[in-house]
């Protein structure tokens, strides 16, 4: 029996952005998280600036499907 090290992990805005393929998708994530109050307007502005200047991959490599399960060695 393996223990999932991500069992209680809550992805943050960067984790969600890293799943995006396009800048438009990333902007939707930022706007959604900002609307819900999960990130501040100031942080959203910083993320948008980075997105515009450096692109979606500047947040890290794309997280593919089952990323956490693979990282945990569960699949």
C-alpha positions, 0 to 999 in steps of 0.5 A, spaced: 500 500 500 502 506 497 501 513 501 499 518 496 503 524 498 498 529 495 492 526 498 491 533 502 494 538 497 490 543 494 492 546 487 494 553 487 493 558 481 500 556 478 498 549 478 492 551 474 496 555 470 501 550 468 495 545 466 493 551 460 495 550 453 494 557 451 495 564 454 487 565 453 486 559 458 491 562 463 487 568 463 481 565 464 484 561 470 487 568 473 480 571 472 476 566 475 480 565 481 480 573 482 473 573 482 472 568 487 477 571 492 482 566 491 487 571 489 488 578 490 487 583 485 494 585 486 497 578 485 492 577 479 495 583 476 502 580 477 500 574 474 497 577 468 504 581 467 508 575 467 503 572 462 503 577 457 511 578 458 513 571 458 508 567 456 504 561 459 510 556 460 514 561 464 510 559 470 513 552 469 512 546 464 505 543 463 502 539 468 499 533 464 493 529 465 495 524 472 501 529 474 500 528 481 499 520 480 505 519 476 509 524 481 507 520 487 508 513 483 501 511 484 501 510 476 
